[in-house]
Amino acid sequence: MYGSKPSYRPLRTGTEGSDVKRFEKNLSALGYGGFTVDGEYTSGTAEAVREWQEDIGAPQTGTVEVGRVAYAAGPVRVETLAANPGEPAAPGKKILTYTGTTQAVTVELDTADQRLAKKGARVEVTLPEGRPVEAEIDEVTTVIEPGGQNEDPATKVEVTIWLDSAAARKAAARYALASADVRFTAGRRENVLTVPVSALVALREGGFGVEVVRGGTSSYVPVETGLFADGKVEVSGAGIAEGALVGVPK
C-alpha cells in the first residue's frame, strides 16, 4: 500500500489515528467500502477488512496485524521473490526486492569518452523497434571493475539515463529488460561546411585535404577538420566553399 511511514501497531475496532486513515485510504482505493476514510477504525472498517482478508486468502479476523501491510512511498516494481507462499517469516529474512517503476538506461563508457557524459546533457535513446526519444543524463559515476587473473582492474564511466519523459515512458513501456542505442552529442556546430569522411586524404606535407573538382580538372586543397558525426566531418580552409564538388573514392 502507499504511505510514507511503516505500520507500528495492530489496527482493530476502536483504534484511531493517522495510521488508520492511511490504511483506510488504501483500502478504499482497492475498491472496498462501507466505511468512512476518517482515521477511526469502526465496525464498518472491520467488515471491509474481512472482505479484503478473504480475497487475499488470510484469516478473516477484521484486524490488521503488524507486518501484514508494507507501505511504499509510491508505485514499485517487484524485481525478485525471496520467499515462497506459506514460508515462515523471520527478522532480517528477505521476502522480495523491488525497484521504482521509472525505467532507465545505463551505458558503460571508457574513461577516454568521459567528456561525452555530462550530467544534464541531452542524449538520444533508441529502443528495439522504436523511434528515437530525447532524454537527459541523470547520473555519472566512476566504476572500478576488478581484473581477472593476471589482469589489472579497469576504470569505467557508468552513465544513467532515466526514461521519465512522457515519450520515453511510452517507448519503454513494453520492455522489462532490453538493449538500447544511445547517441551522445560531443559538440554542436552551426553553419559549417561538411564533407564525407571518406573524402579526406592525407597530404604529403602533413595534415588533411580534399580533392576539389572544377570543370574537367581537380586539385587537392588543404583543410582544417572539426567535428565528426554521421559519416561526415566539418572542414574549413581558403580553397573550399559551399557548393564545391569534392572527390570521394569509390
Disulfide bonds with the S-S distance in Angstrom:
none
